[in-house]
């Protein structure tokens, strides 16, 4: 059991700034993904999300950059 504990141990003092940024970024993204999943799969929000399902397609056509001879 001690070998498993040693395997997962972390030397916090030896972590560089890059290690800290990566660790913090990973934790923040994980929390944001959990919040997004909870929001998306909550039955209370189903109708609100279904109403916005085709929101991008409902508007006018996007400008493709071409000029219409005018």
C-alpha positions in Angstrom: 0.0 0.0 0.0 2.9 2.4 0.7 4.2 2.0 -2.9 0.8 3.2 -4.2 0.9 6.2 -1.8 4.4 7.0 -3.0 3.3 6.7 -6.6 0.6 9.3 -6.2 2.6 11.6 -3.9 3.4 15.1 -5.2 6.4 17.3 -4.3 4.6 20.6 -4.2 7.8 22.6 -3.4 9.4 21.3 -6.6 6.6 22.5 -8.9 7.6 25.2 -11.4 5.4 28.1 -12.5 4.4 26.2 -15.6 3.3 23.2 -13.4 1.2 25.5 -11.3 -0.4 27.2 -14.3 -1.2 23.8 -15.8 -2.6 22.5 -12.5 -4.8 25.5 -11.9 -6.0 25.6 -15.5 -6.9 22.0 -15.4 -8.9 22.4 -12.2 -10.7 25.5 -13.5 -11.7 23.8 -16.8 -12.8 20.7 -14.9 -15.1 22.8 -12.6 -16.5 24.8 -15.6 -17.2 21.5 -17.5 -19.1 20.1 -14.5 -21.1 23.4 -14.2 -21.9 23.2 -18.0 -23.0 19.6 -17.8 -25.2 20.2 -14.7 -26.8 23.2 -16.5 -27.3 21.3 -19.8 -28.7 18.1 -18.3 -31.0 19.8 -15.7 -34.6 19.0 -16.7 -35.7 22.5 -15.7 -33.5 24.0 -18.5 -34.6 21.7 -21.3 -37.3 24.0 -22.8 -35.0 27.0 -22.6 -32.2 25.2 -24.4 -34.6 23.6 -27.0 -35.9 27.1 -27.9 -32.3 28.2 -28.7 -31.4 25.0 -30.6 -31.5 26.6 -34.0 -30.8 30.2 -33.0 -27.9 30.6 -35.4 -30.0 29.4 -38.3 -33.0 31.7 -37.5 -31.2 35.0 -38.4 -30.3 36.5 -41.7 -27.6 34.9 -43.9 -24.1 35.6 -42.7 -22.1 38.0 -44.8 -19.7 36.0 -47.0 -17.7 39.0 -48.0 -18.9 39.1 -51.6 -20.4 42.3 -52.9 -23.8 42.2 -54.7 -22.9 44.3 -57.7 -24.0 47.6 -56.2 
